[in-house]
């Protein structure tokens, strides 16, 4: 069971680490993950929401249970808007005091106390700056106090320590100037006000940029209409969507979005499915066809029967999958999480050491230098950018993938797909359409088709369906079957009209000691044409041969060529014989193929490729592909495949096109590159920023980094990371260029 809490007072990566550590330590929790950009806590386990809220409170954080997704989103947007306005107001107030003070400092030779008049003037300034700390800066101090009372420290702690120390030192200078050496009587009120203003401005810009990353889920949510026109008791009534039940009849008028997954009962129309599949052309739907929630009725009026409603619809499952993937963490984030968990205490320690070194070894005035450097270290080292580096890119990447009809289950799949070098493609239903058709029938027995189709009528194999469909087209009536037995990857047998019918491939015939030599050359000829030969024996004697071909998808050849150009080694795997596999491989441009593979052995073939050192992905659509999909480093499931295959895969391709695999790999590479850029920027920023703030360049240049500059740099580092992540929103796969 998954429980989601909306978090209220999470300020940095250190908070994320503390919450995850605290909640994951609870007995009934399987996994807890904080979605930092969206301020959500997703918990897997049997723990109740109330228990989670209590556990959060014990470690110093507030949260509330998520309820209706649309309402939560609306409330969250309203809160973000209010928060943005508050940060802007705080910025204006703080900078309204800080900028004049900074200008005054530039015009004056020295902002220090030299007379009682100076004390009076600066005393008023001190009170004004205190107002800035208590109002625009209040949330920093309350957050720091909350963290302190729970035995931890966070971003707020660094801001509060830095600005508070600057104000306290300045006030001590104003009140007791005689107790300090004359050279140490410098005032830092402008630093306190400017830092509060700049950090508030940075937080406002972060909220504004962060809001763009959730647009993918917003668009998906907007596909859900709020009401549906339901036909009950021969009357049509508009009901809220949550009141629609399975089996209800609904009327869908032209221009309306489909509210639920349904089947068409009356009428025909063109349905625009581009919002889910990415396919631009509308699809014709008539009686008996299925339609999905969120798609758009373009032309005719339809009466449909609700098949899946609420959270069971494909759209709802897609939204949930996107949300979970956006909140998940790829392996690359572990380094950032580890650093973030110890970062704030280490920074405070660095600040203390910096102060001691300057006090003991620094030049006159030591107190002034000590304060400036210690305060600058605290301000510049805030780990906001570090905490945003990975989740922001994952959020945008997963959302962008959804736009192109690629559903990514978790952030790790994004990272894994970026390093793939081998792709294994199942033939049937992946490279081909997956709807085989009978092309040739050879044999002398007058009832050959009738007996074969009767036997296959009880089989679920795609080739069996082709034979049965062909029999229906030929107006052949079918007979009941007794003692039916299917042999996976080989064939089937049973009793039809008192005759023993055996049907399957050459290996199955040989295993049954049936001589099929008379049809062997014909079978080889058919196989060379990419047709699958199926032998038919009656009462132990070979009677005929049926050839079945599965049309190749219209874009498979182009997609495979594109994958090879990307440096991906493409391998086709199939249960078909060597000749058929070779023919299909030749047609689509696959250089490597593995034929005559039993369904249960596909995963073993994946493992062999992995043992050779390859980063191997698998793309398939059937139940027999599920173990291989799970075994592969990344499993791609064709969207119209079975639920088992989809559940086993890491990525689901709604478009049913191999171009989606290439799109997914390109997007994964772009996302990982973006994450690395963010992490590099965040690590380099803090790695270089702390020594510079501590004054390492002072012996060579005689200059120290201003706390005001440090505050501005810290604030805009987060904005830079968020903006860089949002560049992914401009991503276009090469197939779309």
Secondary structure, DSSP 8 states (H G I E B T S, - for coil): -EEEEEESS--SHHHHHHHHHHHHTSTTEEEEEEETTTTEEEEEES--HHHHHHHHHHTT--EEE---HHHHHHHHHHHHHHHHHHHHHHHHHHHHHHHHHHHHHHHSS--B--SHHHHHHHHHHHHHHHHHHHTTTHHHHHHHHHHHHTT---HHHHHHHHHHHHHHHHHHHHH-GGGS-GGG-B--HHHHHHHHHHHHHHHHHHHHHHHHHTHHHHHHHHTS-SEEEEEETTEEEEEEGGG--TT-EEEE-TT-B--SEEEEEE--EEEE-HHHH---S-EEE-TT-EE-TT-EE-SS-EEEEEEE-GGGSHHHHHHHHHHHHHH---TTHHHHHHHHHHHHHHHHHHHHHHHHHHHHH--SSHHHHHHHHHHHHHHHT-THHHHHHHHHHHHHHHHHHHHTTEEE--HHHHHHHHT--EEEEEIIIIIB-S--EEEEEEES-TTHHHHHHHHHTT---HHHHHHHHHHHHTT-----EEEEEEETTTEEEEEETTEEEEEE-HHHHHHTT---GGGHHHHHHHHTTT-EEEEEEETTEEEEEEEEE--B-TTHHHHHHHHHHTT-EEEEE-SS-HHHHHHHHHHHT-SEEE-S--GGGHHHHHHHHHHTT--EEEEE-SGGGHHHHHHSSEEEEETTS-HHHHHH-SEEETT--THHHHHHHHHHHHHHHHHHHHHHHHHHHHHHHHHHHHTTTHHHH-----HHHHHHHHHHHHHHHHHHHHGGGG---GGG-
